[in-house]
Amino acid sequence: MKHYLDITLLPDSEMSLGFVWYKLYQQIHLMLVDNKIGEKDSAVAVSFPTYAKKGFPLGNKLRLLASTKEELEKLDAPCWLSRLDDYVHIKGIKSVPEGVTEFVYFKRWIYKSPEKLRSQVDKRAEYLADKNGLKVEEVKANLLLSIDNMEDESRLPYLNMTSLSTDSSVPASERRNFKLFIEKQPAKTHGNNEKLFTSYGLSRRSEQQQVPIPWFD
């Protein structure tokens, strides 16, 4: 990731910061899908430079990163975001600063409520016990304990999103709304990784596919 482009969100009395994020990220997702590599991959990553700072959990800035300047130019972000001219400020493409030493992963967290996990615990315990040669009761107890300890996962910053159905016959009002939980993790390595990002610009969760991105102000 050698080049980046910053987008600052500009809410006002008519459109809250959360709603600007919703409108912005829907367009970013469409843009990345339109420029995808292969079936579901993006060569462009997203970052949240003001993640978890005071105020809105995701802050007020979105960053697009790519290996080359041309990849960012090809996106034509100003065109995709033209309807949001009053609510976003797009800066020019810049080179990532020299000497960046901190790298992170931004990943999607598929959050299941504790209630839903508890309803599935018997089936999950039987599967894991059979797979690992353990007692079902012991596995179930450990699973229930882990569920009790993961209540805070729902506090991860998230974006409200609407599923972009490929079926044009499905009216917008009937498309599924969901929360896109976004987790930030420090990267243990910042070596070159040729793996690609999801169509949301996020790193995949598996260690074999996750891609670190530079972290800087």
MOCOR-V235031 format. One record per helix or strand. SS is the DSSP state (a for helix, b for strand). FROM is the first residue (numbers start at 1). LEN is the number of residues. If there is no record, write none. Layout:
# MOCOR-V235031
ss	from	len
SS	FROM	LEN
SS	FROM	LEN
This chain:
# MOCOR-V235031
ss	from	len
b	3	7
a	17	18
b	37	1
b	41	2
b	45	3
b	61	6
a	69	7
a	77	4
a	82	3
b	88	3
b	94	2
b	103	7
a	114	6
a	121	12
a	136	13
a	151	5
b	158	5
a	172	3
b	177	10
b	197	1
b	203	1
b	213	2
